[in-house]
Amino acid sequence: MNPSFHFKQFTINQDQCAMKVGTDGVLLGAWVDLAASPESILDIGSGTGLIALQLAQRSQASIIDGVEIDPQAHAQCVENFENSLWNDRLFCYHVSIQEFTQELLEPYDLIVANPPYFAHAPNTDLSRDRARNKAHLSFESLISCSAQLLAPEGLFAIIIPAPEANSFIALAQKHQLFLRRICQVKGQPSSATKRCLLEFSFAQNTPVETSLVIENSRHNYTDQYIALVSEFYLKM
């Protein structure tokens, strides 16, 4: 795999990261609602820094922080931040989100996460296992920390496998985080829903429900998907 992934306005070096650039991260970074013009953004489990960089491109937020526990991924995230157009607004902490939460100084207007999602990651590589295995960061811990780190009017957005969505929504509600938007993502029109993009706030409301199909057929992308991600991918 090419160690670098080139987007229209930034490049992701990923040779030291267990989890490479993927559709999930790009979807979340493109889908997140920035209408409220957040001044501070936190990316939990930043990895390569992809989502934070997308949000730097899309917003004028003065503070965009990442938290990454894996040392190699942290070093690469810092590298990608420093090489970007927005290096004065980006910073990545090498710490667990649990430790970071205990040291919180100011809450964030927006928190995003592309979290671990395999209960038992089928891989012997420890870094990749950590990145993909939710035993290292349970949904309970992720939600609890996010609720503590989020400003009263803030938003918390994630992407997770569709089968996990209902239990995640119920768990979030126990922490007073209520579903605001949900987008169900399919690979192709005839396929089952694969991912769910979820957005939460502390305000109770009727969630806005949408859907997204990525491809009409192999490499034949839908207009809806192109419209969402075209400001990032070179060939769209």
C-alpha positions as CSV (number, residue, x, y, z in Angstrom):
1,M,0.0,0.0,0.0
2,N,1.2,3.5,-0.8
3,P,2.4,5.1,2.4
4,S,0.9,8.4,1.4
5,F,-2.7,9.3,0.5
6,H,-3.2,12.6,-1.3
7,F,-6.3,14.6,-0.9
8,K,-7.0,17.9,-2.7
9,Q,-5.7,20.1,0.1
10,F,-3.6,17.8,2.3
11,T,-1.6,14.6,2.3
12,I,-1.8,11.8,4.8
13,N,1.4,9.8,5.5
14,Q,0.3,6.5,6.9
15,D,3.2,4.1,6.8
16,Q,3.5,4.1,10.7
17,C,-0.2,3.8,11.3
18,A,-2.0,0.5,11.8
19,M,-5.3,1.8,10.4
20,K,-5.0,3.4,7.0
21,V,-7.1,6.0,5.3
22,G,-10.6,4.5,4.7
23,T,-14.1,5.4,3.6
24,D,-15.4,5.5,7.2
25,G,-13.1,8.4,8.3
26,V,-13.7,10.4,5.1
27,L,-17.4,10.0,5.5
28,L,-17.5,11.2,9.1
29,G,-15.2,14.2,8.3
30,A,-17.4,15.2,5.4
31,W,-20.8,14.6,7.2
32,V,-20.2,16.4,10.5
33,D,-22.5,19.4,10.9
34,L,-20.4,22.6,11.2
35,A,-23.3,25.0,10.9
36,A,-22.8,26.3,14.4
37,S,-19.2,27.3,13.6
38,P,-17.5,25.4,16.4
39,E,-14.5,27.2,17.9
40,S,-13.0,24.0,19.4
41,I,-12.9,20.5,18.0
42,L,-11.7,17.2,19.5
43,D,-10.9,14.0,17.4
44,I,-10.8,11.0,19.7
45,G,-8.4,8.3,18.5
46,S,-7.0,10.5,15.8
47,G,-4.9,7.9,14.0
48,T,-3.4,9.5,10.9
49,G,-5.2,12.8,11.7
50,L,-7.5,12.4,8.7
51,I,-10.8,13.6,10.3
52,A,-9.1,16.5,12.1
53,L,-7.6,17.6,8.9
54,Q,-10.9,17.4,7.1
55,L,-12.5,19.5,9.8
56,A,-9.6,22.0,9.6
57,Q,-10.3,22.3,5.9
58,R,-14.0,22.7,6.4
59,S,-14.1,25.1,9.4
60,Q,-12.5,28.1,11.0
61,A,-12.2,26.5,14.4
62,S,-9.2,27.9,16.2
63,I,-8.6,24.8,18.3
64,I,-8.6,21.3,16.6
65,D,-7.1,18.7,18.9
66,G,-6.5,15.0,18.5
67,V,-6.0,12.3,21.1
68,E,-4.0,9.2,20.1
69,I,-2.7,6.6,22.5
70,D,-0.6,4.6,20.0
71,P,3.0,6.1,19.9
72,Q,3.6,5.4,16.2
73,A,0.2,6.7,15.2
74,H,0.6,9.8,17.4
75,A,4.0,10.6,15.8
76,Q,2.5,10.2,12.3
77,C,-0.5,12.3,13.2
78,V,1.8,15.1,14.5
79,E,3.7,14.8,11.2
80,N,0.6,15.1,9.1
81,F,-0.6,18.1,11.2
82,E,2.7,19.9,10.9
83,N,2.8,19.4,7.1
84,S,-0.7,20.8,6.6
85,L,-1.9,24.3,5.7
86,W,-3.6,24.5,9.2
87,N,-0.7,23.5,11.4
88,D,-1.2,26.5,13.7
89,R,-4.7,25.2,14.6
90,L,-3.9,21.5,15.0
91,F,-2.4,19.6,17.9
92,C,-2.3,15.9,18.9
93,Y,-2.0,14.7,22.5
94,H,-0.2,11.3,23.2
95,V,-2.5,10.1,25.9
96,S,-5.6,7.9,26.5
97,I,-8.9,9.6,26.3
98,Q,-9.6,8.6,29.9
99,E,-6.5,10.4,31.1
100,F,-7.2,13.3,28.8
101,T,-10.7,13.7,30.3
102,Q,-9.3,13.9,33.8
103,E,-7.1,16.9,32.7
104,L,-9.8,18.8,30.8
105,L,-9.4,22.6,31.0
106,E,-12.1,23.7,28.6
107,P,-15.0,21.7,27.0
108,Y,-15.2,21.3,23.2
109,D,-17.9,22.5,20.9
110,L,-17.5,19.5,18.7
111,I,-16.2,16.0,19.4
112,V,-15.8,13.3,16.6
113,A,-14.7,9.7,16.7
114,N,-14.2,6.9,14.3
115,P,-13.9,4.4,17.2
116,P,-12.7,0.8,17.5
117,Y,-15.4,-1.6,16.4
118,F,-14.3,-5.2,16.4
119,A,-15.1,-7.0,19.7
120,H,-12.3,-9.5,18.8
121,A,-10.0,-8.0,16.2
122,P,-8.9,-10.8,13.8
123,N,-5.3,-9.6,13.6
124,T,-2.1,-10.4,15.6
125,D,-0.6,-6.9,14.9
126,L,-0.9,-5.2,18.3
127,S,-1.2,-1.7,16.9
128,R,-3.9,-2.7,14.4
129,D,-5.6,-4.7,17.1
130,R,-5.6,-1.6,19.4
131,A,-7.0,0.6,16.6
132,R,-9.8,-1.8,15.7
133,N,-10.6,-3.6,19.0
134,K,-13.2,-1.9,21.2
135,A,-11.9,-3.8,24.2
136,H,-9.2,-1.0,24.3
137,L,-11.9,1.7,24.2
138,S,-15.4,0.5,25.1
139,F,-18.4,2.4,23.8
140,E,-19.3,3.0,27.5
141,S,-15.9,4.7,28.1
142,L,-16.1,6.6,24.8
143,I,-19.5,8.0,25.5
144,S,-18.8,8.8,29.2
145,C,-15.6,10.7,28.3
146,S,-17.3,12.5,25.4
147,A,-20.2,13.6,27.7
148,Q,-17.7,15.1,30.1
149,L,-15.7,16.8,27.4
150,L,-18.6,18.3,25.5
151,A,-19.8,21.9,25.9
152,P,-23.4,22.3,26.8
153,E,-24.4,23.3,23.3
154,G,-21.9,21.0,21.6
155,L,-22.2,18.1,19.2
156,F,-20.7,14.6,19.4
157,A,-20.5,12.6,16.1
158,I,-19.3,9.1,15.3
159,I,-19.4,6.4,12.6
160,I,-20.1,2.8,13.7
161,P,-21.2,-0.5,12.2
162,A,-25.0,-0.5,11.7
163,P,-25.7,-3.5,14.0
164,E,-24.1,-1.5,16.9
165,A,-26.2,1.7,16.4
166,N,-29.3,1.0,18.5
167,S,-27.3,-0.1,21.5
168,F,-24.9,2.9,21.1
169,I,-27.9,5.3,21.0
170,A,-29.4,3.8,24.1
171,L,-26.1,3.9,26.0
172,A,-25.6,7.5,24.9
173,Q,-29.0,8.5,26.3
174,K,-28.0,7.2,29.7
175,H,-25.3,9.9,29.6
176,Q,-27.8,12.5,28.6
177,L,-26.6,12.5,25.0
178,F,-29.6,12.3,22.6
179,L,-29.6,11.4,19.0
180,R,-29.8,14.5,16.7
181,R,-29.1,13.1,13.3
182,I,-28.6,9.6,11.8
183,C,-27.5,8.6,8.3
184,Q,-27.6,4.9,7.3
185,V,-24.9,4.1,4.8
186,K,-25.1,1.3,2.2
187,G,-22.3,0.2,-0.1
188,Q,-24.7,-0.3,-3.0
189,P,-28.5,0.0,-3.4
190,S,-29.2,-3.7,-2.9
191,S,-26.8,-4.2,0.0
192,A,-27.6,-4.1,3.7
193,T,-26.9,-1.0,5.7
194,K,-23.2,-1.2,6.7
195,R,-22.5,1.9,8.7
196,C,-24.4,4.5,10.7
197,L,-23.3,8.1,11.1
198,L,-24.6,9.3,14.4
199,E,-24.7,12.8,15.8
200,F,-25.7,13.6,19.4
201,S,-26.4,16.7,21.6
202,F,-27.6,17.3,25.2
203,A,-30.9,18.6,23.8
204,Q,-33.8,16.2,23.3
205,N,-35.3,16.4,19.9
206,T,-36.7,14.4,17.0
207,P,-33.7,12.9,15.1
208,V,-33.3,13.7,11.4
209,E,-33.0,10.5,9.5
210,T,-31.3,10.2,6.2
211,S,-29.5,7.5,4.1
212,L,-26.5,7.4,1.8
213,V,-25.6,4.9,-1.0
214,I,-21.9,5.0,-1.9
215,E,-21.9,3.2,-5.3
216,N,-24.5,2.4,-8.0
217,S,-22.1,-0.4,-9.0
218,R,-18.3,-1.1,-8.5
219,H,-16.5,2.3,-8.8
220,N,-19.6,4.0,-10.1
221,Y,-20.3,6.4,-7.3
222,T,-23.6,7.9,-6.6
223,D,-24.2,11.7,-7.1
224,Q,-25.0,11.9,-3.4
225,Y,-21.7,10.4,-2.3
226,I,-19.7,12.5,-4.8
227,A,-21.4,15.7,-3.5
228,L,-20.5,14.7,0.1
229,V,-16.8,13.9,-0.4
230,S,-15.8,15.7,-3.6
231,E,-14.0,18.5,-1.8
232,F,-11.5,15.9,-0.5
233,Y,-10.8,13.2,-3.1
234,L,-8.6,14.2,-6.0
235,K,-10.5,12.2,-8.6
236,M,-14.0,13.5,-7.7
